[in-house]
Amino acid sequence: MWPLWLLTSLLALSQALPFEQKGFWDFTLDDGLPMLNDEEASGTDTSGDPDMDSLTPSFSNMCPFGCHCHLRVVQCSDLDLVTVPKEISPDTTLLDLQNNGITELRRDDFKGMPHLYALVLVNNKISKIHEKAFSPLRKLQKLYISKNHLVEIPPNLPSSLVELRIHDNRIRKVPKGVFSGLRNMNCIGGQQAPGCTGGSSSSIRSGSGAEGASLLEMGGNPLENSGFEPGAFDGLKLNYLRISEAKLTGIPKDLPETLNELHLDHNKIQAIELEDLLRYSKLYRLGLGHNQIRMIENGSLSFLPTLRELHLDNNKLSKVPAGLPDLKLLQVVYLHSNNITKVGVNDFCPMGFGVKRAYYNGISLFNNPVPYWEVQPATFRCVTDRLAIQFGNYKK
């Protein structure tokens, strides 16, 4: 029964938004509050799904030794493999090779797998990838190659990719044009761009249809700001980008301006200057927790009119950032574990009552040296519930 359980879990994964994929192997993308599921961020229409079992022939008798195969899912994890196994069914849509000892991807390793939709290579020892290794994978949409020994982004990535996870490698440089061939990354945030097809829960089996949420996860690499060549992201339209646990000292320039979510937590960012966020006007979630931010220049946040979540916890701020009352859609602000000593009556809410269109449902201020008993009740007049305010627990 366990192969059926595995398939059910993978089907559930295909419906999740990037920041909701908890519990999928080693991927724990977020530790924050989930975003509200509103119409513009939702959205996979599963009506009219075709019968996927009738689209391609079955090769159920083909299964590599030691692997488990069921309904086009080939599971070969934890087998001490040193190479990609042979005799994989041509109708395979998901190939799981995580937790092995594979060191290299060769030219013909994926030959004869035209329907492959998801490839999982997490936690191997891959340091070398042939420039044509992915050439046969014309329908590949999900490539998980995290926790390996890569020193560069793989060449000639499949143009069909919608999701690339390459975190926890040894990548120091993002050269110009490395993502230029990823035309399907233009399927943004549930809104169908020209050339994109609607996704469904069935697509994990069939390999058909884009998920509509383009994602690039490249944290845990020793990337510095100087490692991004000018034009590194040219032509790439992303919904979600995470470069956490790296060596960034500032917000990188020239990231895709289509971003809805940008996560730069656990870096060494020290300040947000006026024009750092100028090109990211579509952000609704910005993660800057666990940095060394002391200063946010006045007016910096004004470039983020659609922002809903702002994570600035575990920094070195001495005051609440200016401009929060002007962000009409802001709902969640993390400011805990800073050096904030005072909270003004207009720091969060605009002057007057009933002005802010979207009310806060979470403000964290705990573990700051602010005398919370001196904060006026009117400070939180645009908060939905007093339980949404978190104070106290400061320790010197």
C-alpha positions as CSV (number, residue, x, y, z in Angstrom):
1,M,0.0,0.0,0.0
2,W,2.9,2.4,0.6
3,P,3.4,3.3,-3.1
4,L,-0.2,4.5,-3.2
5,W,0.5,6.6,-0.1
6,L,3.5,8.1,-1.8
7,L,1.5,9.0,-4.9
8,T,-1.3,10.6,-2.8
9,S,1.3,12.7,-1.0
10,L,2.9,13.8,-4.3
11,L,-0.5,14.7,-5.7
12,A,-1.2,16.9,-2.7
13,L,2.1,18.6,-3.3
14,S,1.2,19.6,-6.8
15,Q,-1.8,21.7,-5.5
16,A,0.2,23.7,-2.9
17,L,1.5,27.2,-3.3
18,P,5.3,27.5,-2.8
19,F,5.1,28.8,0.7
20,E,2.7,26.1,1.8
21,Q,4.8,23.1,0.9
22,K,5.6,22.0,4.5
23,G,6.3,18.3,5.1
24,F,7.5,17.5,1.6
25,W,10.8,15.7,2.2
26,D,13.4,18.3,3.3
27,F,11.6,21.4,2.1
28,T,10.6,23.8,4.9
29,L,10.3,27.1,3.1
30,D,8.6,29.2,5.7
31,D,8.3,29.6,9.4
32,G,5.9,32.5,9.2
33,L,2.2,33.0,9.1
34,P,0.5,31.7,6.0
35,M,-0.9,34.2,3.5
36,L,-4.6,34.6,3.2
37,N,-6.0,32.6,0.3
38,D,-7.8,35.3,-1.7
39,E,-8.9,35.2,-5.3
40,E,-5.7,36.6,-6.9
41,A,-3.4,34.1,-5.2
42,S,-5.6,31.1,-5.5
43,G,-6.3,29.3,-8.4
44,T,-6.1,26.0,-9.9
45,D,-9.0,24.9,-12.0
46,T,-9.4,21.2,-11.9
47,S,-12.6,21.0,-13.9
48,G,-12.5,19.1,-17.1
49,D,-9.4,17.1,-16.3
50,P,-8.7,14.4,-18.9
51,D,-8.3,10.7,-18.0
52,M,-4.6,10.6,-17.6
53,D,-4.4,6.8,-17.6
54,S,-5.6,6.8,-21.2
55,L,-3.1,9.4,-22.6
56,T,0.1,7.2,-22.6
57,P,0.7,3.5,-22.7
58,S,1.7,1.7,-19.5
59,F,5.1,-0.1,-19.1
60,S,4.3,-1.5,-15.6
61,N,6.7,-4.4,-16.0
62,M,9.7,-2.0,-16.2
63,C,11.2,-1.1,-12.8
64,P,14.8,-0.7,-11.7
65,F,16.1,-3.3,-9.2
66,G,15.4,-2.2,-5.6
67,C,13.1,0.6,-6.7
68,H,9.3,0.8,-6.2
69,C,7.1,1.7,-9.2
70,H,3.5,2.5,-9.2
71,L,1.2,4.6,-11.5
72,R,4.1,6.3,-13.3
73,V,6.0,7.1,-10.1
74,V,9.4,5.6,-9.7
75,Q,10.8,5.8,-6.2
76,C,14.5,4.9,-5.9
77,S,15.5,6.8,-2.8
78,D,17.9,5.6,0.0
79,L,19.4,2.8,-2.1
80,D,23.1,3.9,-2.1
81,L,23.0,4.4,-5.9
82,V,26.0,6.0,-7.5
83,T,24.5,6.4,-10.9
84,V,21.0,7.0,-12.3
85,P,19.4,3.5,-12.7
86,K,18.5,2.1,-16.1
87,E,15.3,0.4,-17.2
88,I,13.1,3.2,-16.1
89,S,9.7,3.1,-17.7
90,P,9.3,5.6,-20.6
91,D,5.9,6.7,-19.2
92,T,7.4,7.8,-15.9
93,T,6.2,11.2,-14.7
94,L,7.9,11.4,-11.3
95,L,11.4,10.0,-10.6
96,D,12.6,10.1,-7.0
97,L,16.4,9.6,-6.6
98,Q,17.0,11.5,-3.3
99,N,19.3,10.3,-0.5
100,N,21.7,8.4,-2.7
101,G,25.4,8.8,-3.6
102,I,25.1,9.9,-7.2
103,T,28.1,12.1,-8.2
104,E,27.4,12.9,-11.8
105,L,24.5,13.3,-14.3
106,R,25.7,11.9,-17.7
107,R,24.4,12.7,-21.2
108,D,22.1,9.7,-21.6
109,D,21.0,9.3,-17.9
110,F,17.4,10.5,-18.8
111,K,17.2,9.3,-22.3
112,G,13.8,7.8,-23.2
113,M,11.9,9.6,-20.5
114,P,9.8,12.1,-22.6
115,H,7.0,12.4,-20.1
116,L,9.0,13.1,-16.9
117,Y,7.3,15.9,-15.0
118,A,9.2,16.0,-11.7
119,L,12.8,14.9,-10.9
120,V,14.0,14.7,-7.3
121,L,17.8,14.5,-6.8
122,V,18.0,16.0,-3.3
123,N,20.8,15.0,-1.0
124,N,23.2,13.3,-3.4
125,K,26.8,14.1,-4.2
126,I,26.3,15.6,-7.6
127,S,29.2,17.9,-8.7
128,K,29.1,17.5,-12.4
129,I,26.2,17.7,-14.9
130,H,26.7,17.1,-18.7
131,E,25.6,20.0,-20.7
132,K,23.0,17.8,-22.5
133,A,21.9,15.7,-19.5
134,F,18.5,17.4,-19.4
135,S,17.9,17.6,-23.2
136,P,15.5,14.6,-23.3
137,L,13.3,16.1,-20.6
138,R,11.1,18.4,-22.6
139,K,8.2,18.2,-20.2
140,L,10.1,18.6,-16.9
141,Q,8.5,21.2,-14.7
142,K,9.9,20.5,-11.3
143,L,13.6,20.0,-10.7
144,Y,14.8,19.5,-7.1
145,I,18.6,19.3,-6.9
146,S,19.2,20.7,-3.5
147,K,21.8,19.5,-1.0
148,N,24.5,18.5,-3.6
149,H,28.0,19.6,-4.4
150,L,27.2,21.9,-7.4
151,V,29.5,24.9,-7.8
152,E,27.5,26.4,-10.7
153,I,23.9,26.5,-11.9
154,P,23.3,23.5,-14.3
155,P,23.6,24.5,-18.0
156,N,20.8,24.1,-20.5
157,L,18.0,23.7,-18.0
158,P,14.7,22.5,-19.6
159,S,12.7,25.3,-21.0
160,S,9.6,23.7,-19.5
161,L,10.7,24.3,-15.9
162,V,8.3,26.1,-13.6
163,E,10.0,25.2,-10.3
164,L,13.8,24.9,-9.6
165,R,15.1,24.2,-6.1
166,I,18.9,24.3,-6.0
167,H,19.5,25.4,-2.4
168,D,22.3,24.1,-0.2
169,N,25.0,23.7,-2.8
170,R,28.3,25.5,-3.3
171,I,27.2,28.1,-5.9
172,R,29.0,31.4,-5.7
173,K,28.1,33.0,-9.1
174,V,25.0,33.6,-11.1
175,P,26.2,34.5,-14.6
176,K,24.3,36.5,-17.2
177,G,21.7,34.6,-19.2
178,V,21.9,31.4,-17.1
179,F,18.1,31.4,-16.9
180,S,17.4,32.8,-20.3
181,G,15.9,29.6,-21.7
182,L,13.3,29.1,-19.0
183,R,10.3,30.4,-21.0
184,N,7.7,28.6,-18.9
185,M,8.9,30.5,-15.8
186,N,6.7,33.2,-17.3
187,C,3.6,31.5,-15.8
188,I,3.1,33.9,-12.9
189,G,1.1,33.5,-9.7
190,G,-1.9,31.6,-11.0
191,Q,-2.6,34.0,-13.8
192,Q,-2.2,32.4,-17.2
193,A,0.3,34.2,-19.4
194,P,0.4,33.5,-23.2
195,G,1.8,30.0,-23.8
196,C,1.0,28.7,-20.3
197,T,-1.5,25.9,-19.7
198,G,-3.7,25.4,-16.7
199,G,-2.4,23.0,-14.0
200,S,-4.3,20.4,-12.1
201,S,-3.7,17.8,-9.5
202,S,-3.5,15.2,-12.2
203,S,-0.5,16.9,-13.8
204,I,1.9,15.2,-11.4
205,R,1.0,11.9,-13.2
206,S,0.6,13.1,-16.7
207,G,3.4,15.7,-16.9
208,S,1.0,18.1,-18.6
209,G,0.2,21.7,-17.7
210,A,2.1,24.4,-15.8
211,E,1.4,24.9,-12.2
212,G,1.1,28.7,-12.6
213,A,3.5,29.5,-9.7
214,S,7.1,29.9,-10.9
215,L,9.6,29.4,-8.1
216,L,13.3,29.6,-7.7
217,E,14.9,28.5,-4.4
218,M,18.6,29.1,-4.2
219,G,19.4,29.8,-0.6
220,G,22.1,28.1,1.4
221,N,24.7,28.9,-1.2
222,P,27.7,31.1,-0.5
223,L,26.4,33.9,-2.7
224,E,27.5,37.5,-2.2
225,N,26.1,40.5,-3.9
226,S,29.0,40.6,-6.3
227,G,28.2,37.0,-7.4
228,F,25.2,38.2,-9.4
229,E,26.3,39.4,-12.8
230,P,24.4,42.2,-14.4
231,G,21.6,40.7,-16.5
232,A,21.6,37.4,-14.5
233,F,17.8,37.4,-14.4
234,D,17.1,39.0,-17.7
235,G,13.9,37.7,-19.3
236,L,13.0,35.6,-16.2
237,K,9.6,36.2,-14.8
238,L,9.3,34.8,-11.3
239,N,6.6,34.6,-8.7
240,Y,8.8,33.4,-5.8
241,L,12.5,33.8,-5.1
242,R,14.4,32.8,-2.0
243,I,18.1,33.6,-1.4
244,S,18.3,32.9,2.3
245,E,21.3,31.7,4.4
246,A,23.7,33.3,2.0
247,K,26.3,36.1,2.3
248,L,24.3,39.1,1.0
249,T,25.0,42.5,2.5
250,G,22.2,44.3,0.7
251,I,19.1,43.7,-1.3
252,P,20.3,42.4,-4.8
253,K,19.8,44.7,-7.7
254,D,18.0,43.6,-10.9
255,L,16.0,40.7,-9.5
256,P,12.8,40.0,-11.6
257,E,10.4,42.8,-11.1
258,T,7.5,40.3,-11.4
259,L,8.2,38.9,-7.9
260,N,5.3,38.4,-5.5
261,E,7.5,36.9,-2.8
262,L,11.1,37.7,-2.0
263,H,12.8,36.0,0.9
264,L,16.3,37.2,1.9
265,D,16.3,36.0,5.5
266,H,19.5,34.8,7.3
267,N,21.9,37.1,5.5
268,K,24.1,40.0,6.5
269,I,21.9,42.9,5.2
270,Q,22.6,46.0,7.2
271,A,20.3,48.7,5.7
272,I,17.4,49.3,3.3
273,E,18.2,52.3,1.2
274,L,15.6,54.5,-0.6
275,E,15.7,52.8,-4.0
276,D,16.5,49.2,-3.0
277,L,12.9,48.2,-3.4
278,L,12.0,50.4,-6.3
279,R,11.5,47.7,-8.9
280,Y,9.6,45.2,-6.7
281,S,6.2,46.9,-6.7
282,K,4.3,43.6,-7.1
283,L,5.6,42.1,-3.8
284,Y,3.0,41.0,-1.3
285,R,5.5,39.1,0.9
286,L,9.0,40.3,1.9
287,G,11.2,38.3,4.2
288,L,14.2,40.1,5.7
289,G,14.3,38.4,9.1
290,H,17.6,37.4,10.8
291,N,19.8,40.0,9.2
292,Q,21.7,43.0,10.7
293,I,19.4,45.8,9.6
294,R,19.8,48.9,11.6
295,M,18.3,51.5,9.2
296,I,15.4,51.6,6.8
297,E,15.5,54.9,4.9
298,N,12.3,56.9,5.0
299,G,10.2,56.3,1.8
300,S,11.8,52.9,1.1
301,L,8.5,51.0,1.7
302,S,6.4,53.3,-0.4
303,F,7.5,51.3,-3.5
304,L,5.5,48.3,-2.1
305,P,1.8,49.2,-2.5
306,T,0.6,45.6,-2.5
307,L,2.6,44.4,0.4
308,R,0.7,42.2,2.9
309,E,3.5,40.6,5.0
310,L,6.7,42.2,6.1
311,H,9.2,40.1,8.1
312,L,11.9,42.2,9.9
313,D,12.3,40.1,13.0
314,N,15.7,39.4,14.5
315,N,17.4,42.5,13.3
316,K,18.9,45.6,15.0
317,L,16.1,48.2,14.4
318,S,15.7,50.8,17.1
319,K,12.3,52.1,15.9
320,V,9.3,51.0,13.9
321,P,10.0,51.5,10.2
322,A,8.4,54.7,8.7
323,G,5.6,54.3,6.2
324,L,3.7,51.3,7.5
325,P,0.4,53.3,7.8
326,D,0.5,54.1,4.0
327,L,0.6,50.4,3.0
328,K,-3.2,49.9,2.7
329,L,-3.0,46.1,2.2
330,L,-0.5,45.3,5.0
331,Q,-1.8,42.6,7.3
332,V,1.2,41.0,9.1
333,V,4.4,42.7,10.5
334,Y,7.1,40.8,12.3
335,L,9.3,43.2,14.4
336,H,10.2,40.9,17.3
337,S,13.7,40.5,18.5
338,N,15.0,44.0,17.6
339,N,16.1,47.0,19.7
340,I,12.9,49.0,19.5
341,T,12.4,51.3,22.5
342,K,9.4,53.2,21.6
343,V,6.1,52.7,19.7
344,G,4.3,55.8,18.5
345,V,0.5,56.2,18.3
346,N,0.7,56.5,14.5
347,D,3.4,54.0,13.7
348,F,1.1,51.4,12.4
349,C,-2.3,53.0,11.6
350,P,-3.1,56.1,9.6
351,M,-4.5,59.1,11.4
352,G,-8.2,58.9,12.0
353,F,-10.4,55.8,12.3
354,G,-11.6,53.5,9.5
355,V,-9.0,54.7,7.1
356,K,-7.0,51.6,6.4
357,R,-8.8,49.3,4.0
358,A,-7.1,46.0,5.1
359,Y,-6.8,45.6,8.8
360,Y,-3.8,44.0,10.5
361,N,-4.2,40.5,11.8
362,G,-0.7,40.2,13.3
363,I,1.9,42.5,14.7
364,S,4.8,41.0,16.7
365,L,6.8,43.3,19.0
366,F,7.9,40.9,21.7
367,N,11.6,40.7,22.7
368,N,12.1,44.4,22.3
369,P,13.1,46.9,25.0
370,V,9.9,48.8,24.6
371,P,7.8,49.6,27.8
372,Y,4.6,48.2,26.5
373,W,2.6,49.6,29.4
374,E,3.3,53.1,28.0
375,V,2.0,52.3,24.5
376,Q,-1.3,54.0,23.9
377,P,-4.3,51.8,23.1
378,A,-5.1,53.9,20.0
379,T,-1.7,52.7,18.5
380,F,-3.5,49.6,17.4
381,R,-6.8,51.0,16.3
382,C,-6.6,49.3,12.9
383,V,-5.9,45.8,14.3
384,T,-8.7,43.2,14.0
385,D,-8.2,41.6,17.4
386,R,-6.1,42.5,20.4
387,L,-4.8,39.0,20.5
388,A,-3.0,39.8,17.2
389,I,-0.6,42.0,19.1
390,Q,2.4,40.3,20.7
391,F,4.3,42.2,23.4
392,G,6.7,41.5,26.2
393,N,9.3,38.8,27.0
394,Y,12.2,41.1,26.6
395,K,15.5,39.9,28.1
396,K,18.7,41.9,28.3
